[in-house]
Amino acid sequence: MPAQTDKKNSHIYFFVGTDSFSREEKVRYWKNKFEEKYGKGGISVIDCDSSRSDEELCQAFKNSLSGSTLFSTQTLVIIKNIFVRKLPLTHQYFIDHSGSLPDTHFLVFSDEKHDGRLSLGKKILEMIKNRSAIREEFQQPVGTQLKKWIIDRAQSHGGSFDTTALPFFLNHFTQTQTADPADENDNPHANLWIIDNEIRKLTAHAKDRPITVDDVHACTSLPTLSHVFDLMDALLARNPHNALCCAHYVLGNDQNINTPSLLGMLAFLTTQIRSFLLLKNMIEDKKNESEIANLLGWNNKRVWVVGKKLDQFSSNQLRLMYGLVLDFEKKLKTGAGNPILELDLLLRRLVTC
C-alpha cells in the first residue's frame, strides 16, 4: 500500500495478489464490519468470473452504484475477478463513473492480477497515484513466510505445533501442493484453503496440547500429488473411467467420503481449471509464450506443455467445467445430495464438456 495514500479520502480499494485465501478473508472482514454498522441491505457482491455476460455484469454494476437502498444509507460494492476475462462494457462503465462515486459508496476490488495494460488497469493505477484509491498486496507466502503463516494460523485457532511437527507438516504440504509436476523449476505452491482446514482439524484433535507428528499422521487428509494430477489429466483426456479411478483413489476408496479431503480435491481442480481458462483466453488473444508466462507467473516450458493439453478445448468449454466444479462445491457445503453419487456425476459431466 502506498505510504502517501490518504485512507480518509479513499472509497475505492483494490486487493490484489496470488494469496486468494487472505484476500477473501479481507473481503469478509469488510463485509462483516459494514454489516455490523449498516446492515446487509447495502452490500452487493459481483463476481466477474462467472457465466454472466459482459452486458449482465455491467447492468449489475450499474444497479449497485445507482444509489442507497431503502434500508441502508451506505453502499458497499465488492467486485471480484474483474481482470479474468474481456469485459469492455463493465470496464468502461467503471472508468466513466469512478470520478463521480458518491461519498456513501465504497468499492472493493479483489483480483489475482492487476493488468496495467488495459484501460481499466491504467485507470486504477492513476487513481492509486492521485490517492483516490488504495492498493493492498496479498502475495502467496513461501518459505519462512509460509512457516510463519502456519504458526500464526494455528495460534488464531487456539493451537500450536511442537518443534518436530511443524517442519513435518510444512514439508508435507510443500511437497504435495507444488504447481505442476511437468515443471521441475516451479516453486512449491501451498493451498492455504486446505492448510487452514487441516490446522483446524489438528487443533481440535490436540485440544490443549501442542500438535505432534502423530497428530499430523492421524488427522491430515491430503490428496497425493501424483494422483490429483492424474485426475486432471484424465479429465483433459476425456477418460471417465480413469477420472473416476483417480478420484476414488485420492479419497481412499471409502464409501464414507471425508468431506475435507473432497473439498481439498475440489480446491485443486478449481485452481487448475481457472489457470487453464486464463491460459486459453490468452492463447486465443494471440499472446506469445513469454507474455503468458509473465502474466501467469509460470515459465515458458509450462505454458507450452499445458497449452498443448488444451488444444482440444475452447475457453467456453473450460468455463463450463469451472462452473460445474463450483456448483458441486456449493452443493457439498450445503449437505445436499449423496456426495459419492454427485462426485461421479460431476466427473462424467466434466469429461463431456
N, C-alpha and C positions, 0 to 999 in steps of 0.2 A: 504494500500500500504506500503510495507516495507520501512523503513526510509533510508536504506543503498542503495536502488536501484538507479543506475545512469541512468536517463532518456535519456541522450545524447547517450548512447551506446545501448539502447534498441530499437529493431524494432518489438518486439512481445509484445502485450498487451492482458491481459486476464480479461475481465469484467464478474464478477460472482455475483449471488445473486438472491433472490426471487423478487426483485423490477424490474420487466421486463420493466416498463414504463421508469424509469430513465436510465436503461441500453440502451434501444432503443434510448433515447434522446442523450446519449453519443455517440452512434454509428452514429447517424445522424450528430452530431457535427463534428465528424471525417470526414465523407463523404463530408460535406459542405466545411470545411476548405481545404481538399485535392482538391476538385473540383475547388475552387477559385484559387488555386495556380498552379495546374497541369492539370485541365480539367477532364472530365468524362472518357476519354479513358482508364485510368489506374486503374479503380475501378472494382473489382469483388466481388459479394456477393454470398456466398454458404450457403444455409440453409439445414442442415443435417436432420432436422425434416420435411421431405418431402417424396414423393412417390419414389424418385430416389433410385436406388440400391447402395450398397457399391461400386461396380465397377464404376458406373456412377459418384458418388461423388468423388471418388479417381481420376478419369480422369479429372474432373472439377478442382480439387485441383492442379493437375499436370499442366494443361493448365494455371491456374492463376499464378503459380510460375515459368513458363517457361522462362519469360524474359519480358522486356519492350515492349510496343506496339509501333506501328508506330507513334502514336500521343502523346505518353507520355513517359517521361524518368523515371518516378516514378510509382510504383505499390502499390496499397492498396487492400489487400485481407481481406474481412470480413467473418468470419466463425461462423455461429450461430448454437447452439444446438448440438455440436459435441459429447456430452455425453448422448444424449437422447436415442440412441439405439446402438446395436452392429455394429461397423464399423471397423473390423480388418484391412482391406486394407488401408482405409483412415487414421486411427490412425497410422499405421506402416509407411506410407509414410511421415507423418509429423515427426515422431520420427527419421527417417533416414535422413531427409533433413533439420531439424531445425538448425543444426550447420553450414550449408553452405548457409544460406539465404543471398542474395546479399544486399549491402548497400542501393540499390534503392528500396527494398521491405519492406513493413510494413504489419504485420499480426495483426488483431484484432479479438480475440475470444470473443463471448458473449454467456453465458450459465447460466442456473439457478443453476446447481450443478457443482462441481468440484470433480469427482470421483477419489480420490487419490489411490484407489486400482488397477486401470487399469494402463497398461504400459504408456499410454499417460498422464494420470493424474500424475503419478510419474515423467515423463519427464518434465512436466510443473513445478512441484514443485522444481525439481532440477534446472531448468532454473531461477526460481524466486530467489532461494538461491544464485546462482552464478551471479545474476544481469544481465542476458541476457534477462529477461522477467519481465514485470511489472503486478502485480495483483491488481485490484481495486474492492472493495466490494460495492454491491448495495443491501442492505437488506431492506425488506418491512418496511416502517415506521409504528409504532403503538403508541398508547397513545399520550404523549406530542409531540413525533416526528411527528406523523401524523397531529396533530393540527398545528404545525409549518409549515409543508409541505403545508397545505391548505392555511395558511396565505401568505406564500411566493408565492404560485402559483397564488393566487388572485392578488397580487401586480404585478406579471410578466404580467398579463393580463390587468393591469390598474385599478384594483378594490380593494375593501376591504369589510370586514364583520363588522357589528355593534356588540356590546357586547352580544346581545341576539341571533343573527342569527348564529354566529359561533358555539356555543355549540349545537344548534338545528340541524344545518347542519351536524356536526360531529357525533352526536348521531344517526341521521337518517341513515348515511352510516354504522357505526359500528354495527348497529342492522340489517340492511338489507343485508350486504355483508359478513356475517360470513361463515366460510368454509363449515360446514355441520351440519344440524340440528340433525343428528343422533349422533353427538359427542358434548355433552354439555361441554366438557372440552377444546374445541378448542378456541384459541384466535380469536377475530374478525379480519377478513382479508379484508381490503378495496381494491377495484379495482380502482387503480389510473387512469386508462384509462377513466373509467366512471366519476370519480370525476372531472378530468380535464375538460372533456366535459361539465359537469354541471356548473362548475365555469365559463367557457367561456360564457355560456348562461346567467348566473346570472349577470355577469359583464356587458354584453351588455344590459340587461334589466334595470339594475340600473343606467347605464350611469355614471354620475359623482358623484353619492352619494353612501354611504355605503350600502351594501346588507342587507336587513331586513328579518325577519321571513316570512313576507307576500310575499316577492320575492321568497323565497325558496318554499313556498306553491304553488305559481303561476307558477314557471318555471321548477322545478325539475321533471324528468320523469323516476323514477327508478322502475325496476321490484321488486315486493314484494318477500320476502324470500320464503314463503311457496309455491308460485305458480311457481317460477323458478325451485325449486327442484322437484315439482310435474311434471313439464315438463320433466326434466331429467329422473325421474323415469318412466314416460310414454314411453319415447324413449327406455330405457333399457328393459321395458316390451313388447316392440314391439306393442304398442297400438296406432295406428294412430289417432283414434277418440279423446282419452284423450290428446294426444300430441297437436292436433290442438286446442282443447278447452282451454288448459292451455296457449298456446302461444298467442291466441287471447285475453284471459282474461288479461294477462300481458300487452298487447299492448292497452287495453282499448276497445276491440271490435269495433274499429273505422276503417272505410274504408280508411281514410286518415292517414295511419300509420306514427307515429312520428319516424323519422329516428334515432335520438339519442337513443330513447327507444329501438328500434330494434337493434341498434349497441351494446347497453348495454347488451341486452339479448344474442346476439351472443358472446360477450366477455365472458359472464358467461359460455355458452356452450363450447366455445373453451378451457377455463381454466379447466373445469370439464373433458372433453373428453381427454385432454392432460394428466391430472393427472391419469385418468383411464388407459390410454395407458402405462404410466410409471409403474403403479402398475401391470398391466397384464404382461408386459415384465419381471418384477422381479419375479412374481409368476411362469412364465414359466421357468425362470432360477433357480427355486427351492430355492430361498432365503426365509428365515424364516420371521415370522411376525415382530420380533424385528429389524432385518436388514432393512426391508422395511420401517418400521415406522421411523427409524433413517434417512434414505435417503430422505424420502418424508417430514419429519418434522411433521408427524402425530403421533397419539398414537395407540397402538395395537388394541384397540377396533374398531377404524375407519378402520384400514387395514382389519380386519376380516369382518366387515359389508359390506364395498364396494367390497371386494374380492368375497363375496357370490353373490352380484348382477351381477358380471361379469363372473360367471361360464359358462354362455351360449355364451360368446363372445371370439373370438380369438384376438390376437394382430393385425392381419391383418384386421379384421372387424372394430376394433376401429380406426385403422389408416385410413381406408376408410371413416369412419364417420368424423374424424378430417379434412380430406381433403375436404369433401363436405361442411362443415361449413366455412372453409377458402375461398373456391371458391365462396360461396354465399356472404360472406362479401366483397370480392373484387368486385363482380358484383354490389352489393348495392352501394358501394362507387363511382363507375363509372356512376351510374344512369341508367344502362342498365336493361330493362325489368320492369314488374309490380311487386313491392315489395311484395304485398299481394299474388299474384299468385306464385311468386318464393319462398316465405316462405312456402306456403302449399306444393309445390313440394319438397322442401328441407326436410320437416318433413316426408313426405311419403317415400323419399329415405332413410332417416336415420333409419326408423323402419324396412326396408327390408335389411339392411346391414348384 
